[in-house]
Protein backbone atom coordinates (compact mmCIF):
# COMPACT_ATOMS: atom_id res chain seq x y z
CA UNK A 1 0.00 0.00 0.00
CA UNK A 2 1.40 3.39 -0.93
CA UNK A 3 1.55 6.24 1.60
CA UNK A 4 -1.35 8.14 0.10
CA UNK A 5 -3.69 5.15 0.36
CA UNK A 6 -2.40 4.42 3.87
CA UNK A 7 -3.36 7.94 4.98
CA UNK A 8 -6.83 7.57 3.48
CA UNK A 9 -7.42 4.15 5.07
CA UNK A 10 -6.14 5.21 8.51
CA UNK A 11 -8.35 8.31 8.41
CA UNK A 12 -11.35 6.22 7.39
CA UNK A 13 -10.87 3.66 10.18
CA UNK A 14 -10.31 6.36 12.81
CA UNK A 15 -13.36 8.25 11.54
CA UNK A 16 -15.53 5.15 11.88
CA UNK A 17 -14.62 4.99 15.56
CA UNK A 18 -14.50 8.64 16.49
CA UNK A 19 -16.16 10.66 13.73
CA UNK A 20 -14.15 12.51 11.09
CA UNK A 21 -14.29 15.84 12.91
CA UNK A 22 -12.66 14.23 15.97
CA UNK A 23 -9.66 12.84 14.11
CA UNK A 24 -6.74 15.30 14.25
CA UNK A 25 -3.84 15.21 11.82
CA UNK A 26 -1.57 14.21 14.71
CA UNK A 27 -3.57 11.03 15.28
CA UNK A 28 -3.49 10.20 11.57
CA UNK A 29 0.26 10.73 11.71
CA UNK A 30 0.66 8.38 14.71
CA UNK A 31 -1.56 5.62 13.32
CA UNK A 32 -0.04 5.70 9.85
CA UNK A 33 3.54 5.96 11.05
CA UNK A 34 4.09 8.88 8.67
CA UNK A 35 5.37 12.33 9.40
CA UNK A 36 3.17 15.41 9.19
CA UNK A 37 5.27 16.50 6.23
CA UNK A 38 4.43 13.27 4.40
CA UNK A 39 0.71 13.77 5.01
CA UNK A 40 0.81 17.34 3.74
CA UNK A 41 2.83 16.21 0.75
CA UNK A 42 -0.22 14.28 -0.47
CA UNK A 43 -3.02 16.42 0.98
CA UNK A 44 -3.22 20.16 1.45
CA UNK A 45 -5.39 19.81 4.58
CA UNK A 46 -7.70 17.41 6.38
CA UNK A 47 -10.68 18.35 4.21
CA UNK A 48 -8.64 17.22 1.22
CA UNK A 49 -8.26 13.82 2.91
CA UNK A 50 -12.03 13.74 3.42
CA UNK A 51 -12.68 14.16 -0.31
CA UNK A 52 -10.23 11.35 -1.09
CA UNK A 53 -11.84 9.16 1.58
CA UNK A 54 -15.34 9.67 0.15
CA UNK A 55 -14.04 8.91 -3.34
CA UNK A 56 -12.38 5.69 -2.21
CA UNK A 57 -15.00 4.31 0.18
CA UNK A 58 -18.19 5.56 -1.44
CA UNK A 59 -17.83 6.75 -5.04
CA UNK A 60 -15.55 3.90 -6.13
CA UNK A 61 -17.76 1.38 -4.34
CA UNK A 62 -20.85 2.63 -6.14
CA UNK A 63 -19.12 2.41 -9.52
CA UNK A 64 -18.09 -1.21 -8.90
CA UNK A 65 -21.58 -1.97 -7.59
CA UNK A 66 -23.26 -0.68 -10.76
CA UNK A 67 -20.92 -2.65 -13.00
CA UNK A 68 -21.59 -5.87 -11.07
CA UNK A 69 -25.35 -5.42 -11.32
CA UNK A 70 -25.24 -4.64 -15.05
CA UNK A 71 -23.40 -7.90 -15.64
CA UNK A 72 -25.55 -10.02 -13.32
CA UNK A 73 -28.59 -12.03 -14.38
CA UNK A 74 -30.89 -11.69 -17.34
CA UNK A 75 -34.08 -10.31 -15.82
CA UNK A 76 -34.88 -7.29 -13.67
CA UNK A 77 -35.69 -9.52 -10.71
CA UNK A 78 -32.35 -11.32 -11.09
CA UNK A 79 -30.60 -7.96 -10.95
CA UNK A 80 -32.62 -6.70 -7.99
CA UNK A 81 -31.89 -9.90 -6.12
CA UNK A 82 -28.17 -9.32 -6.66
CA UNK A 83 -28.57 -5.70 -5.50
CA UNK A 84 -29.93 -6.90 -2.14
CA UNK A 85 -27.30 -9.61 -1.79
CA UNK A 86 -24.36 -7.41 -2.81
CA UNK A 87 -25.26 -4.77 -0.25
CA UNK A 88 -25.12 -7.42 2.47
CA UNK A 89 -22.04 -9.36 1.32
CA UNK A 90 -19.85 -6.36 0.52
CA UNK A 91 -20.84 -3.09 2.22
CA UNK A 92 -22.12 -5.12 5.14
CA UNK A 93 -19.30 -7.66 5.28
CA UNK A 94 -17.78 -5.59 8.08
CA UNK A 95 -14.18 -5.65 6.90
CA UNK A 96 -11.64 -3.82 4.75
CA UNK A 97 -8.96 -5.74 2.91
CA UNK A 98 -5.78 -3.67 2.67
CA UNK A 99 -3.16 -4.15 -0.01
CA UNK A 100 -0.91 -5.63 2.67
CA UNK A 101 -3.54 -8.32 3.40
CA UNK A 102 -4.46 -6.91 6.80
CA UNK A 103 -8.17 -7.15 7.53
CA UNK A 104 -9.81 -4.36 9.52
CA UNK A 105 -13.25 -5.11 10.89
CA UNK A 106 -15.90 -2.41 11.15
CA UNK A 107 -19.60 -2.11 11.75
CA UNK A 108 -21.82 -1.16 8.83
CA UNK A 109 -23.91 1.10 11.06
CA UNK A 110 -20.73 3.07 11.88
CA UNK A 111 -20.13 3.43 8.14
CA UNK A 112 -23.65 4.76 7.61
CA UNK A 113 -23.35 7.15 10.57
CA UNK A 114 -19.99 8.42 9.26
CA UNK A 115 -21.41 9.17 5.81
CA UNK A 116 -24.46 10.84 7.31
CA UNK A 117 -22.39 12.99 9.66
CA UNK A 118 -19.94 14.23 7.02
CA UNK A 119 -22.86 15.02 4.72
CA UNK A 120 -24.37 17.30 7.37
CA UNK A 121 -21.15 18.73 8.81
CA UNK A 122 -19.30 19.41 5.56
CA UNK A 123 -21.69 21.10 3.11
CA UNK A 124 -18.83 21.65 0.67
CA UNK A 125 -18.82 17.92 -0.21
CA UNK A 126 -22.59 17.44 -0.45
CA UNK A 127 -22.36 17.77 -4.20
CA UNK A 128 -20.52 14.43 -4.21
CA UNK A 129 -23.45 12.74 -2.47
CA UNK A 130 -25.96 14.45 -4.74
CA UNK A 131 -24.05 13.27 -7.80
CA UNK A 132 -23.99 9.70 -6.50
CA UNK A 133 -27.73 9.75 -5.91
CA UNK A 134 -28.29 11.21 -9.36
CA UNK A 135 -26.22 8.41 -10.90
CA UNK A 136 -28.14 5.78 -8.91
CA UNK A 137 -31.45 7.27 -10.05
CA UNK A 138 -30.32 7.02 -13.67
CA UNK A 139 -28.98 3.51 -13.09
CA UNK A 140 -32.24 2.13 -11.66
CA UNK A 141 -34.26 3.91 -14.34
CA UNK A 142 -32.12 2.17 -16.97
CA UNK A 143 -32.85 -1.20 -15.39
CA UNK A 144 -36.58 -0.49 -15.31
CA UNK A 145 -36.69 0.83 -18.89
CA UNK A 146 -34.82 -2.25 -20.08
CA UNK A 147 -37.30 -4.52 -18.29
CA UNK A 148 -40.23 -2.71 -19.93
CA UNK A 149 -38.62 -3.01 -23.35
CA UNK A 150 -38.16 -6.76 -22.79
CA UNK A 151 -41.80 -7.09 -21.79
CA UNK A 152 -40.90 -8.32 -18.31
CA UNK A 153 -42.95 -5.78 -16.38
CA UNK A 154 -46.02 -3.64 -16.90
CA UNK A 155 -45.52 -0.68 -19.20
CA UNK A 156 -48.19 1.47 -17.52
CA UNK A 157 -46.14 2.13 -14.36
CA UNK A 158 -44.51 5.51 -13.86
CA UNK A 159 -40.78 4.76 -13.85
CA UNK A 160 -39.87 7.65 -11.55
CA UNK A 161 -42.40 6.55 -8.92
CA UNK A 162 -41.31 2.91 -9.18
CA UNK A 163 -37.66 3.99 -8.91
CA UNK A 164 -38.36 5.83 -5.65
CA UNK A 165 -40.30 2.84 -4.29
CA UNK A 166 -37.56 0.32 -5.09
CA UNK A 167 -34.72 2.47 -3.76
CA UNK A 168 -36.66 3.11 -0.54
CA UNK A 169 -37.05 -0.63 -0.03
CA UNK A 170 -33.40 -1.32 -0.83
CA UNK A 171 -32.16 1.28 1.65
CA UNK A 172 -34.65 0.32 4.33
CA UNK A 173 -33.91 -3.39 4.28
CA UNK A 174 -30.33 -2.84 5.51
CA UNK A 175 -31.54 -1.04 8.63
CA UNK A 176 -34.15 -3.74 9.19
CA UNK A 177 -31.53 -6.48 8.89
CA UNK A 178 -29.28 -4.81 11.45
CA UNK A 179 -32.08 -4.16 13.92
CA UNK A 180 -34.33 -7.22 13.73
CA UNK A 181 -34.32 -10.99 14.07
CA UNK A 182 -35.38 -11.53 10.47
CA UNK A 183 -32.90 -13.43 8.32
CA UNK A 184 -31.36 -11.98 5.18
CA UNK A 185 -33.23 -14.55 3.09
CA UNK A 186 -36.59 -13.66 4.64
CA UNK A 187 -36.10 -9.94 4.10
CA UNK A 188 -34.91 -10.26 0.50
CA UNK A 189 -37.60 -12.75 -0.52
CA UNK A 190 -40.40 -10.70 1.08
CA UNK A 191 -39.23 -7.48 -0.57
CA UNK A 192 -38.73 -9.06 -3.99
CA UNK A 193 -42.13 -10.71 -3.88
CA UNK A 194 -43.79 -7.40 -3.03
CA UNK A 195 -42.00 -5.65 -5.88
CA UNK A 196 -42.83 -8.45 -8.32
CA UNK A 197 -46.52 -8.47 -7.38
CA UNK A 198 -46.65 -4.76 -8.15
CA UNK A 199 -44.87 -4.76 -11.51
CA UNK A 200 -45.39 -8.19 -13.08
CA UNK A 201 -47.24 -8.77 -16.33
CA UNK A 202 -49.77 -11.56 -16.13
CA UNK A 203 -48.33 -13.30 -19.19
CA UNK A 204 -44.71 -13.11 -18.02
CA UNK A 205 -43.32 -16.06 -16.06
CA UNK A 206 -40.44 -15.35 -13.68
CA UNK A 207 -39.23 -17.61 -10.89
CA UNK A 208 -36.19 -15.63 -9.76
CA UNK A 209 -37.54 -14.99 -6.27
CA UNK A 210 -38.15 -18.64 -5.42
CA UNK A 211 -34.63 -19.40 -4.21
CA UNK A 212 -31.71 -17.21 -3.26
CA UNK A 213 -29.02 -18.92 -5.30
CA UNK A 214 -26.90 -16.13 -6.86
CA UNK A 215 -23.85 -16.85 -8.93
CA UNK A 216 -20.93 -17.51 -6.58
CA UNK A 217 -18.69 -15.16 -8.57
CA UNK A 218 -20.97 -12.28 -7.59
CA UNK A 219 -20.68 -13.12 -3.91
CA UNK A 220 -16.91 -13.32 -4.11
CA UNK A 221 -16.27 -9.79 -5.33
CA UNK A 222 -15.50 -7.06 -2.82
CA UNK A 223 -15.35 -3.28 -2.67
CA UNK A 224 -11.91 -1.97 -1.79
N, C-alpha and C positions, 0 to 999 in steps of 0.2 A: 504494500500500500504506500502510495506516495504521501508526502507531507501534507499536501493540500487536502487530500481525501481524509487523512488522519484527523486533521483539524475539524473538518465537517462532521465526521462520525463522532468524535469526542464531544463536540458541542451538542449534537443531536441526543446522545445518550445522557448527558448531564441535564439537558433541557427536559427530557422525559421525566427525570426524577425531581427536578427543582423548578422547572419553568424557565423559559429562555431568558426572561428579564432578570432572573436571579443567578445567572451564570456569568461571572466576571471573566475578563480576559486572563487574569492571573490563574484562575482555576483551569481554564482551557489549556494554558501553558503547562501547568503541573501535571494534568492528566495525560496530555499528549507527549510530554517529555521534550517539548520544543521551546525555544526561547521566544520571548515577545517579539524580537526582531524577525524571527522566522514566520510568525503568525501574520505580522504586518507586511511581510514581503508578499504574501498571497492575498491578503484582504486589507482593505483600507481602514475598516473599522468593524465592530461587531455586527452592525446591521448588514454589512456586506456578507458576513458569514451566514446570516439568517437567510438571505436570498439564495445562496448556494445550497443551504440545507433544505429549503423548500423545493428547489429544483431537483435535488438528488432523491429526497425521500417522499416527494409527492408528485411532482410533474413527471419525472422519469418513470415512476411506478404506474401512473395513469397511461402513459404512452405504451408501455409493455402490456398492460392490462387490455387495452383496446386491440392491440395486435393479436393477442392470444384469442380473444373472443371472435374476432373476424375470421380466424383460421380454425375455429372449433365448431363442429357439428354442421348439419345441413339445414335444419329448420330453426325458426325463431325460438321455439321452446328449448331446443338443444342448447342454443347460445345463452338463453336466460338461465338455464340450469347451470351452465359453466360460470356465468357471472356470480351466482350465489356461492358456488363451491370455491371459486378462485378467491373471493373476498374472505373466505374462512380458512383457506389453506395457504395463504400468502400474507396478506395484511394482518391476519389474525393468528399467524403461526407463532407469534411472540418471540421472534429471534431475528438477529441480523448476522449474516455471514460476511465477515471481513475478508479482504484479499489474503490475509495471513492465516486464514482458516479458524480464527477465533470466533466463537459464537456468543453473542450478547443477547440475553433474554430481556424482553420487555413486555409490558402489558398493553394490549390494544387500546384499552380505555385511556391510558396515559397518552398514547399517540393521538387519539381523538381530542383529548383535552388540550394537548400542546397545540395542535392545529387551530383549534377554536380560539385559544388564548392569543396566539400571535395574530390571528385575523382581526381580533378586536383591539389589541394593544398597538399594532403597527399598521395603521391605515395606509401607509405608503406601499405595502405589498399586497393590498387587497385585490389589486388588478390581476395578480397572478391567480388568485382563487376564482375570481370572476371569469377569467379566460378558461380555466380548467372546467368550470361548470358549463360554460358556453360550448366547449368542445364535447363534453359528455352529452349535452342536449342534442347536438348535431349527430353524435355517434348513435344514440338510441333511436333518433328519428330515422337514420339510415337503415337500421335493423328493421324497424317497423315498416318503412316504405318497401323494403325488399320483400318482406313477408306478404304484404298486400299484393305486390306484383306477381309473386309466386302463387297467389291464391290460397295461402295458408290461413289467413285471418280475414275477418269481415272488412269490407272496404268502405263501410259507412261510419266508421269510428273516427273521431277527430284525433289526428296523430299527436297534436300538442297536448291534449287532455290525457291521452293514454300514456304519453311519455312521462308526464308529471306523476301519474298514478303508479307506474312501474318503478320509477326512481324513488318514490316515497316508500314503497314496499321494500326495495332493495336496501335503502339506508336504515329503515326501521328494523329489519330483521336482525342486523348485527347487534343492536342494543338489546333486543329481545333475547338473543342467544346468550349474551353475557349476563343477563339479569333474570333468567328463568331456568326452570328445570326441563324445558323442552329440548329434545335432541336436535342436532343440525338437520338430520333427515326429516324429522317431523315438520320443522319450520319451512324447509325448502319445498317439500311436497305440498304442504297446505297452501303456501303462497303461489306456487306454480299452477296448482289446480284452480285457484281463484282467478288467476289471470287468464288461464285457458278457457274457463267457463264464460268469461266476459268477451273474449275476442274470437273464439273459434267459429268456423263456418260449419254448418251442419253436414256438408258433404265432404269435409276434409278429415281424414283419419290421422291421428297423431298419438303415439303411445310413449312419448319421451318422458312423461312425468311418472310412469309406472314404477321405474326403478332408478335409483341413483347410482349409475354405473358409468361415470365419465371415463374418457380415455386416460390411461395412467400417465401419459406424457404431459397432459395438462396439469395434473396434480403435482408433477415433479418440478415444474418451473418455479422460480422464485424471483421476487423483486429485490434488487440490491442497489 
